[in-house]
């Protein structure tokens, strides 16, 4: 069973991915382009956590 700090970290990363994805869908791409690297980093981190 994962410890609470690990669970909180995963939830925060997942929240960041969801919020960034919604922002990318709702605002023009040139305004949200700064979120793309952060989104990719958190997606890679979540993928590494799951595997």
C-alpha positions in Angstrom: 0.0 0.0 0.0 1.5 3.4 -1.0 2.2 5.9 1.7 0.0 9.0 2.1 2.7 11.4 0.7 3.0 9.3 -2.5 -0.8 9.3 -2.9 -0.9 13.1 -2.5 1.9 13.6 -5.0 0.1 11.5 -7.6 -3.2 13.3 -7.0 -1.5 16.7 -7.4 0.2 15.6 -10.6 -3.1 14.2 -12.0 -4.9 17.4 -11.1 -2.3 19.4 -12.9 -2.6 17.2 -16.0 -6.4 17.5 -16.0 -6.5 21.3 -15.5 -3.8 21.8 -18.1 -5.7 19.7 -20.6 -8.9 21.6 -20.0 -7.1 25.0 -20.4 -5.5 23.8 -23.7 -9.0 22.9 -24.9 -10.7 26.2 -23.8 -8.1 28.9 -24.6 -6.2 29.7 -27.8 -3.1 27.7 -28.2 -0.7 30.7 -28.3 -2.0 31.7 -24.9 -1.6 28.3 -23.3 1.6 27.2 -25.0 3.5 27.6 -21.7 1.5 24.8 -20.1 2.6 22.2 -22.7 6.0 21.4 -21.2 4.5 21.1 -17.7 1.8 18.9 -19.0 4.3 16.6 -20.7 6.5 16.4 -17.6 3.6 15.4 -15.4 2.3 12.9 -18.0 5.7 11.2 -18.2 5.9 11.2 -14.4 2.4 9.6 -14.1 3.3 7.0 -16.7 6.5 6.1 -14.9 4.6 5.8 -11.6 2.1 3.4 -13.2 4.7 1.2 -14.8 
